[in-house]
Amino acid sequence: MNNKRKIAVVVTARPSYSRVKTVLSALKKHPELELQLIVAASALLDRYGSAVNYIEKDGFEIAAKVFNVLEGENLTAAAKTTGIGILELSTVFDNLRPDIVVTVADRFETMATAISASYMNIPLAHIQGGEVTGNIDEKVRHAITKLADYHFVASENAKQRVIQLGENPEMIFNTGCPSIDIAQVVAQKTALDFNPYQKYGGVGSKPDLSQGYLVVMQHPVTNEYQDSRNHIEATLRAIMKINLPTLWFWPNVDAGADGTSTGIRSFREKYKMENVHFFKNMEGDDFLNLLHHSKGLIGNSSVGIRECAYLGVPVVNIGSRQNRRDRGNNVIDVSYDEQEIIEAITTVLKEQKPDSSPVYGGGNAGEKIADLLKELPLQFHKTITY
């Protein structure tokens, strides 16, 4: 008879997989735990990089796939995608009968995971609660905190916020961010050890990377989604004027992604952009290695706030998407202004690489979380502690 504790982890997008990969590895090899991996939403879709392909390549067995993304990339589609997710995930949980469900971070699809598990009286663990950003993601993150029974936070400030939200301090653990586990390994690499063009294809010119390059990853902001095209055009103009080799990654599935994508395509048609190559996705360790050996990251991805802090990669953080998030000393904040972006990139190119910062932990988060998931008492009922 199988007496292993069953842990269902729901991965809904390419960033979620990077955030939780070392947790999955630790769960898979733990002698007293059974990993039930559920892949859903944009993680299954080719246009967002088919994260599922990397998951399978890494040797993880997928227990269930949930196709729930409604086309539209607007606020209504996001709400309906969440609703479909609740319906589908409830069926999956009913079939798999997990002892604990694990959800990651703050994307709208994670709300479906949290609601389904909570209404089915399945203990819920939340990774990366207690952080602040200032957009719809923050509402989702704090709502999931109130639905969750166990909290695996990535920083001391995040832990204090979860306590302030009324959660039991005995169920809040500062494990650090699991993505730093991967960054810790990447930090030891002294050179870029793969050819991104050969390994990942992509589209556009293939500038010579040997003398240095920039990386761009800019997503739409959900509460500013109508302006997403204007936002991306400011960055496009700045990158064209800087005229350094640049590797640009496609946006995620958030509301406003149509505007971001259309802005990029239209700009490419109008200008040659011989210094820029575009990718959909990369394996997590390759992407971090690419960042580690770049001259800097431009955009608004949380990888600039988290992993780049540990790796000491300079970041030009554009706009409001990462408002108030804990930072290392590697970030320059700018608005959606072409000249501000150019000046910040110029500063980054002149200055020395920043020191590594442990603000989001120093490694081993995956093993810490797996051990906690084995030892924590199974509970799905709680009250506010004060």
C-alpha positions in Angstrom: 0.0 0.0 0.0 1.3 3.5 -0.9 1.5 5.6 2.2 3.3 8.5 0.6 1.9 11.9 1.1 0.5 13.1 -2.2 1.6 16.7 -3.2 -0.2 18.2 -6.2 1.7 21.2 -7.7 -0.1 23.3 -10.3 2.1 25.0 -12.9 0.2 27.6 -15.1 2.9 29.6 -16.9 6.5 29.6 -17.9 7.7 31.8 -15.0 5.8 29.5 -12.6 7.9 26.5 -13.7 11.2 28.4 -13.2 10.0 29.5 -9.8 9.1 25.9 -8.7 11.5 23.6 -10.6 13.7 22.8 -7.7 10.7 22.1 -5.5 9.5 19.6 -8.1 12.9 18.0 -8.2 13.0 17.7 -4.4 9.5 16.3 -4.2 10.2 13.8 -6.9 13.2 12.3 -5.1 11.8 12.5 -1.6 11.2 9.0 -0.3 8.0 9.9 1.6 6.3 12.1 -0.9 4.5 11.5 -4.2 4.6 14.4 -6.7 1.4 15.0 -8.7 2.3 17.5 -11.3 -0.6 19.4 -13.0 0.3 21.7 -16.0 -2.3 24.2 -17.0 -3.1 27.5 -18.8 -0.4 29.2 -20.9 2.2 26.7 -19.8 0.6 24.4 -22.4 0.4 26.9 -25.3 3.0 27.2 -28.1 2.6 30.9 -28.5 3.8 31.4 -24.9 6.8 29.2 -25.3 5.4 25.7 -24.6 6.8 25.4 -21.0 5.3 21.9 -21.0 8.0 20.8 -23.4 10.7 21.8 -21.0 8.9 20.2 -18.1 8.7 16.9 -19.9 12.3 17.2 -21.1 13.4 17.7 -17.5 12.0 14.3 -16.7 8.8 15.2 -14.8 5.8 13.0 -15.3 2.6 15.0 -15.8 -0.4 13.7 -13.9 -2.9 16.0 -15.7 -3.1 18.8 -18.2 -5.7 21.5 -18.0 -6.5 23.6 -21.1 -8.3 26.6 -19.8 -7.0 29.8 -21.5 -9.7 31.7 -23.2 -8.4 33.8 -26.2 -8.6 37.6 -26.0 -5.8 38.7 -23.7 -8.0 41.2 -22.0 -9.6 41.5 -18.5 -12.8 39.6 -19.4 -10.7 36.7 -20.9 -8.6 36.6 -17.7 -11.6 36.4 -15.5 -13.2 33.7 -17.7 -10.0 31.8 -17.9 -9.9 31.7 -14.1 -13.5 30.4 -14.0 -12.7 27.6 -16.4 -9.7 26.8 -14.3 -11.8 26.3 -11.2 -14.1 23.9 -13.1 -11.3 21.9 -14.6 -9.0 21.8 -11.6 -11.8 20.7 -9.3 -12.3 17.6 -11.5 -8.5 17.0 -11.5 -8.3 17.2 -7.7 -11.3 15.0 -7.3 -9.5 12.3 -9.5 -6.0 12.7 -8.0 -7.1 13.1 -4.3 -4.0 15.0 -3.2 -3.1 15.5 0.4 -1.8 19.0 -0.2 -2.1 21.4 -3.2 0.8 23.8 -4.0 0.2 27.0 -5.9 2.8 29.5 -7.0 3.0 33.3 -6.9 0.3 35.7 -8.2 -0.8 35.1 -11.7 -4.6 35.1 -12.2 -4.6 31.3 -13.0 -3.3 30.6 -9.5 -6.5 32.0 -8.1 -8.4 29.0 -9.7 -6.0 26.6 -8.0 -6.5 28.2 -4.6 -10.3 28.4 -4.9 -10.7 24.8 -6.1 -8.5 23.4 -3.3 -10.1 25.5 -0.6 -13.7 24.5 -1.4 -12.7 20.9 -1.6 -11.1 21.0 1.9 -7.6 20.2 0.5 -4.8 21.9 2.4 -3.2 24.7 0.3 0.4 25.7 0.3 1.4 29.1 -1.3 4.9 29.9 -2.6 5.9 33.6 -2.7 3.1 35.2 -0.8 3.4 38.5 1.1 5.0 40.5 -1.7 3.8 43.8 -3.1 3.7 45.1 -6.6 0.8 47.5 -6.9 -1.3 46.0 -9.7 -3.9 43.2 -9.9 -1.3 40.6 -9.1 -1.1 42.0 -5.6 -4.8 41.5 -5.0 -4.6 38.0 -6.3 -1.5 37.2 -4.2 -3.0 38.5 -0.9 -6.3 36.7 -1.6 -4.4 33.4 -2.1 -2.6 34.1 1.2 -6.0 34.2 3.0 -7.0 30.9 1.3 -3.7 29.2 1.9 -2.9 27.1 5.0 0.9 27.1 4.6 3.1 30.0 3.4 6.5 29.6 1.9 7.7 33.2 1.5 10.9 34.4 -0.2 12.0 37.3 2.1 11.7 38.6 5.7 9.6 41.5 4.6 7.2 39.1 2.9 6.9 37.1 6.0 6.0 40.1 8.1 3.3 41.1 5.6 1.7 37.6 5.8 1.7 37.9 9.6 0.1 41.3 9.3 -2.6 39.7 7.1 -3.5 37.7 10.2 -1.9 34.3 9.3 -0.6 32.0 11.9 3.2 32.7 12.3 3.8 29.0 13.0 2.7 28.3 9.4 4.8 30.9 7.7 8.3 29.9 6.6 11.0 32.1 5.0 12.4 29.4 2.7 13.8 31.9 0.1 12.8 31.8 -3.5 13.3 28.4 -5.2 14.5 30.1 -8.4 17.6 31.3 -6.5 18.5 27.6 -6.2 19.0 27.6 -10.0 20.7 31.0 -9.9 23.2 29.6 -7.3 24.3 27.0 -9.8 24.4 29.4 -12.8 26.5 31.9 -10.8 29.4 29.4 -10.9 29.5 29.3 -14.7 32.2 31.5 -16.1 30.9 31.8 -19.7 27.8 31.4 -21.8 28.0 27.7 -22.6 25.4 27.4 -25.4 24.5 29.2 -28.7 21.0 30.7 -28.2 20.4 30.9 -31.9 21.2 27.3 -32.6 19.5 25.9 -29.5 16.3 28.0 -29.5 15.8 29.4 -33.0 13.7 32.5 -32.6 13.3 35.1 -35.3 15.1 38.2 -36.5 18.7 39.2 -37.1 21.5 37.3 -35.3 23.9 40.0 -33.9 27.3 39.0 -32.7 27.1 38.4 -28.9 30.9 38.1 -28.3 31.3 41.7 -27.3 28.3 41.8 -25.0 24.5 42.1 -25.3 21.4 43.3 -23.6 18.3 41.2 -22.7 14.7 42.6 -22.9 11.7 41.1 -21.2 8.7 43.4 -20.9 5.2 42.3 -20.1 1.9 44.3 -20.1 0.6 45.7 -16.8 -2.9 44.5 -16.1 -4.2 47.7 -14.7 -2.6 49.7 -17.5 -3.3 47.3 -20.3 -4.8 49.8 -22.7 -1.4 51.5 -22.8 0.6 48.4 -23.4 1.4 49.2 -27.0 2.6 52.7 -26.1 4.7 51.3 -23.3 6.5 48.7 -25.5 7.1 51.3 -28.3 9.1 53.5 -25.9 11.3 50.5 -25.1 11.6 49.6 -28.8 12.8 53.1 -29.8 15.3 53.2 -26.9 16.8 49.8 -27.8 17.0 50.8 -31.5 18.9 54.0 -30.6 21.3 52.2 -28.1 22.0 49.8 -31.0 23.7 47.0 -29.0 23.1 43.3 -29.7 19.8 42.5 -27.9 17.9 39.3 -27.2 14.2 40.1 -26.7 11.7 37.7 -25.1 8.0 37.6 -26.0 5.5 38.8 -23.3 3.3 36.5 -21.2 -0.5 36.0 -21.5 -1.6 38.9 -19.3 -4.3 41.4 -20.4 -2.6 43.8 -22.8 -0.4 41.2 -24.4 -2.1 41.8 -27.7 -1.0 45.4 -27.6 2.6 44.5 -26.6 2.8 41.9 -29.3 1.3 44.1 -32.0 3.6 46.9 -31.1 6.6 44.6 -31.5 5.4 43.2 -34.8 4.6 46.7 -36.3 7.9 48.1 -35.2 9.8 45.2 -36.8 7.9 45.7 -40.0 8.8 49.4 -40.1 12.4 49.1 -39.0 15.0 46.5 -39.7 16.2 46.2 -36.1 19.4 44.4 -37.1 20.6 44.4 -33.6 17.7 42.4 -32.1 16.7 38.8 -32.1 13.4 37.5 -30.6 12.7 34.4 -28.6 9.6 32.8 -27.1 11.1 30.9 -24.3 14.2 29.2 -22.9 14.9 26.5 -20.3 15.3 28.2 -16.9 19.0 27.6 -16.3 19.9 28.7 -19.9 17.9 31.9 -19.5 19.6 32.7 -16.2 23.0 31.9 -17.7 22.1 34.2 -20.6 21.3 37.0 -18.1 24.3 36.3 -16.0 26.7 37.0 -18.9 24.7 39.9 -20.3 25.3 43.6 -19.9 21.9 44.0 -18.3 18.2 43.2 -18.4 15.7 45.8 -19.7 11.9 45.6 -19.0 9.7 44.8 -16.1 10.0 41.1 -15.4 10.3 39.9 -11.8 13.4 37.9 -12.8 15.2 41.3 -12.7 14.2 41.8 -9.1 14.8 38.3 -7.9 17.4 36.2 -9.8 19.3 39.2 -11.2 19.7 40.5 -7.6 21.5 37.3 -6.7 23.5 37.1 -9.9 24.5 40.8 -9.7 23.0 41.6 -13.1 22.1 45.3 -13.6 18.5 45.9 -14.4 16.6 48.8 -16.0 13.1 48.3 -14.5 10.4 50.1 -16.5 7.1 51.3 -15.1 5.0 50.1 -12.3 4.8 46.3 -12.6 7.4 45.7 -9.8 6.4 48.7 -7.6 7.5 48.3 -3.9 9.0 44.8 -4.4 12.1 44.2 -2.3 15.2 45.1 -4.3 18.9 44.4 -4.3 21.4 47.1 -5.4 21.1 46.1 -9.1 18.0 48.0 -10.2 17.4 51.4 -11.8 13.7 52.3 -11.9 12.5 54.4 -14.9 9.1 55.4 -16.4 7.8 54.5 -19.8 9.9 57.2 -21.3 12.3 56.6 -24.2 14.9 59.1 -23.0 14.9 57.9 -19.4 15.3 54.3 -20.6 18.3 55.3 -22.8 19.9 57.2 -20.0 19.5 54.3 -17.6 21.0 51.8 -20.1 23.9 54.2 -20.7 24.5 54.3 -16.9 24.4 50.5 -16.7 26.9 50.2 -19.5 29.4 52.5 -17.8 29.2 51.1 -14.2 30.7 48.0 -12.7 28.5 44.9 -12.3 26.7 45.2 -8.9 27.4 42.8 -6.0 25.3 39.8 -5.4 22.4 40.3 -3.0 20.7 37.6 -0.9 17.4 39.5 -0.5 15.5 36.5 -1.9 17.6 33.8 -0.3 20.7 31.9 -1.0 19.7 28.5 -2.3 18.2 25.1 -1.1 14.6 26.5 -1.0 13.3 23.5 -3.0 14.6 21.0 -0.4 13.3 23.1 2.5 9.8 23.3 1.0 9.7 19.5 0.2 10.8 18.7 3.8 8.1 21.1 5.2 5.4 19.5 3.0 6.2 16.2 4.5 6.2 17.3 8.1 3.4 19.9 8.3 0.1 18.7 9.9 -2.6 18.3 7.3 -5.1 21.1 7.9 -7.7 23.0 5.9 -9.4 25.1 8.6 -8.0 28.2 10.3 -9.0 31.4 12.0 -7.4 34.8 12.1 -4.7 34.8 14.8 -5.4 38.2 16.2 
